[in-house]
Every structure is written in structure tokens, then in C-alpha cells.
Amino acid sequence: MDINYQETGKDLLTRIDIHEKYGARDIDRWTTEVLQPKPGMKILDVGCGAGKQCFLYSDYTDRNAEVTGGDINEELLERARVKNSERKDHVKFQYLDFNKRFEFDDNSFDLLSSAFAIYYARSMDFTFGEAHRVLKPGGRLFVTGPLPENKQMFYDIIHEATSKSIPPMPGSSRFKSGIYQAIEGKFARTSMLTFENPITFPSVQPFIDYVRASLSEDRKLWTSMFNGKEEYEELISSIERVATQWFKRDGKLVMTKVVGGILATK
């Protein structure tokens, strides 16, 4: 499946900031409770972005794990390297395209994770085959991504504002099906975990900030909703009008992130 998708680092970091600022639960805490990474482990984070997961693992193990982060986005990798230097940490960051062979030996890692990234791979069979190859026997894979019921309010407001069908999202539209099945077919044990995080927007503006960071013209998934900057701004205005109506009616806007975590053992 060839996904025509591109996203700026700014958009991604905006959404992460909003999740952390207005969310009721901490997905980082959930992740470490599930994985409990240990000192001495070799850990690879695929699609590491600006290094959030990598630094989480490093801190949790008192910087005694060997953590590597890989991503295709050089802008985000540079952010990660700068933060790594500021922290005086020893996380390794490198270019990694999960549509190509991973530049690591067989049986190299105790844990491989990917947060909201690896499910954009062209071939699930190839990419999760590479994940399986570089994990040690007994090593674990942990992939997080949106479930079909994720942030339903967000989509409801957009649909009401536009009367258009929401384009299928590569993550949520196939996380429970194709992605899970691809992993289950390669690993000895596979299970699905669920994390829910209600995000309460105290006003309409941060919600619109989130919308812009999701529907930005750099996100190729959404181009069926608008054609060019003028239509994009008209779309944002319509969404803001409906969001304002919802806020006046309910006194708040609550969007629940519903995340799946596929945990598999080699």
C-alpha cells in the first residue's frame, strides 16, 4: 500500500503538546507500565521523531539502556540530537526508512517500539518482518496507533461542518485488522491493549490549533477536503463555527484519544 503522506515536524509537535497540556492521562506512564524497560536492554524506536520515546526509555532505565532512535525526517532527527546533547544523554539517532532493510544485524534488540508511525509502511509483511529479524529471541515489539473509535468528536465536528465523508486514516482504518494480523502472523505471541485519554479543550482556539495541525496542507491524507489555500481557510472557518456552537452548548470540547497497543513477543 503506497501512502501519499507527508507531515511537517511542526504539526506533529503541536499535537503532542496539546495532548500533554489538556489530556487527562499520561501515555508515557502507560507505555512504561506495559513495557517496564530494564537497564542493560538494547532498545530501538522506529519512527522516533524528535526522540520522545527514546528519552522516556533512557530516563526510565536511569540512562543504563542502549537506546537507538531512527526516523526519515531529518528536521525531527536534528531536534532529537540537539536535545540529546543538552541532556548529556547517550541515545543514538540515525536515519531509518522502515520501507527499506533496517541497517542492523539479526537478533540485535531486546525491545523495538514504534509510536504512531510504523503503520504507514507500504508493506506490513516486509516492515514487520524486519522488526522480527532485528529482535532477539524472546524480544518484544510494541506498536501504538489510533483505533477506529479514536477522537470521534474531532471527526463529527468536521463532518457536520463540511457534510463530506472523512477520508480513511491509514492507522485507525486498519490497526485492528491488517496491522494486527501482519504482526500476529510473524510473532509467537500477540495481544492488543487499549489506552484512552480524554482531552478537554478549555476554549475553541486550542481545538482549532489541533485541527490545523491535523489538516495542514502538508498532510496529503486530507486533500479530498480542500483544494488550495483558499478552500483550506474556508474549511477551517466552517469547522471553527461548528466547534463554537458545540462549545456554547456543552461548555467544553472533549476529544477522547483511543490508542491501541499491539504487544508481541518473538
N, C-alpha and C positions, 0 to 999 in steps of 0.2 A: 504494500500500500504506500504510494508516494504522496506524502502530505505536503501541500504547498503552504508552508507555515513559517512565519518569521516573527520574532518579538524582540523589542529593544530591552536592554538591561534596565532602563529607567522604569518601564512599565511593570516589569517583574518586581522590582524593589518597592515600587509604590504599593502594590497589592500585599506584599509581605508586611510592609509597615502598617497597613490598615488592619490586617489580621492580628498583628501583635498589639496594636493600640486599642482595638474595640472588641476583640474576641474574648469570650468568657473562659475558654480553656487553652492550655498550652500544648501545642502539638509536639514541641520538643520534649517536654516531660513524658508525654505518651510514648514517643519514639524510644527514649532511653529506658522506660519501664518495660517495653516489649523486648528490646534487644540486649540491654544490660552489657554493653561492650566492656571488655576486660583489658587491663594493662597487658602489653605484650602482643595484642592482636594486630594483624595486618588487615587494614580496612580500606576498601575502595568505594568512593562515592561517584557514581556516574551521572553526568549532567549536574555537576556540583554548583554551577552558577557562581555566585560571589563567595562560596565557601561556608555557608551557614551550617550545613550538616557536618562538614569536616571539623569545624571548630567545636561543635557540640560534642562530637566523639572525643576530640582531643581533651577538652575540659573534663568530660565525664571520667576519663581514664587518667586524670592528673598528668596529661601530656606524656603518658607512657605507652601509647599505642603508635603504630606506624600507619599514619593516615595519608591517603592519596586522593586527590580530587581531580576529576577530568571533565572537561567541557569543550564545546566547539566555539563558544562565544568568547572571543579574546578580550572584549571590554569587561566582562564579568570576571574572567580569569585574572586580569590585571588588578581589579578591585580586591580579589581574594589575596593576591600576592602582597599588595600594599598592607592589607590588614594583618596578614601573616607576619610581615616584618615589624609592624607596630606592636603586635602581641609578643614578639620574640618567640614565636612558635616554630615548630619544625614540620608543619604539614607540607606535603609536596603537591604542587598544582601543575597540571600539564594539559596540553591539547588532547582531546579524546573525542572521536566521532563514533557514536555507537552503531552506525551503519557500516562500519568497517572493522576489520580484525582488531581486537584490543591488543595493544603493544605490551602484553605481559605474558610470562611463562604460564604453562599449565599449573594448576594446583598452587596458586600463589597467595590467595587471600582467605582469611577466616570469615570475613563478612563483606558483602557487596550490597550497597544500597543505592536507590535512585528515588528521589522525591520529585514527583510531578514532572518527569522528564522522559524516561526511557520508553514510555508507552507511545511516543511519537516515532518510534523506529519504523523503517519501511517494512522490514521483515522481522516479525516477532520470533520466528523459528531461528533465524540467524543470530539476532541480538541476544536472546536468552540462551542460545547455545554457547555464545561467547562468555556470558556470565557464568554458566555452568562450568565451562572449561577452565576459567581462571580461579575458580573457587577450589579450596582444598576439600578432600573427602570429609563430610560432616559440616562443611561450611554452609553459611546461611545467606540467602538472598532476601532482601526486604524492599519491596516496591510500593510506593504510595501514590495514590491518584484519586481523582474525583469519581464518586459513584453516581449512578443515573439520577438520584434524588438530590444531588448536590446543588446548593444555592438556588432553590426553586423560586424564591421571591425575586431574585435578580432576573430570571428568565420570564417570570409572569409579568413584571413591570415592562420589560422590553416588548413582549408580545402585545400587551394592552396598548402601548404607545405606538406600535407600528402595524398591528394586525398581520404581521408576517411570521412565517414559521421560523423557529430558531434553527440555525444550521447545526448539523450533528457535530458534537465535540469528539475528537479522536480519543480522548481519555475516557470520559464518562460513558460514551456510547458503546464502548467495548471492554471496559475494565473487568466486569463480572463474567464476561463471555470469552472473547478471543484471547485477551491477555492472560486471564487466569488459566485457560485451557493450554496455552502455549507453555506456561511455566509448569503446570501440573504434569504435562507430558514429558518433561525433562528431569524433574527433581523427585527425590524419593518420597518426600512428604511436603504437602502444600496446604495452607489454610488461609482463610480470609478473615481479617479483623476489621473493625469499624470504629472510626473516631468522629464525633460530632462536636462542632464548635459554633454556637450561636454568636454572630457578630452584630452588635447593636449600634447602629449609626445614630448619634445624638442630634444630627441635623441632616438636611438633604445634601449639603455640599460634599462631605466625605464620601457619600454614596456615589455622587456624580464623578468624583475623582476616581473611584474604583471602576465605574463604568468606562471612563475614558481610558484607563489603564488596561481595560479588557477589550474594548472595541477600537483601539488605536488603529490607524490605517496601516501600521506595520503588522497587525495580526491578520494574516491572509484568510483565516477562517471566517471572518465576519464580512467580507467584501460583498456578499449577496445582500447585505442590508443597506448598502450605500454605494454611490459611485462618485468618488472625488470628495474634496474637502467641503464643498458647499452642502452636499447631501449629508455628509458626516455631521456637520454642525446642526443641520435641521433635525437629524435623528437624535442628537444629544438634547436638543431643546424639547423635543417631544417626550423623551424619557424623563427629563427633569420636571416637566409639567405633571406627568402621572405620578412620579415619586413624591412630589409636593402634595398632591391630593391624598396619597396614601399616608404621608406623614401627618397631615392635618387630621385625618380620620383616626389614626392609631396612636399618635403622639410619639412615634418612633418608627424606625425601619429595622427589622430584624432579618438577617440573611444567615441561614444555617449552612455552614460548610460541612458536607458529609463526605468523609475521606475513607477510602478503602486501603488496607494494608495487606498486601499478599506476602506471607512469610513462608519461605520454602527452604528445605534442607537438602543438600546434595547427598 
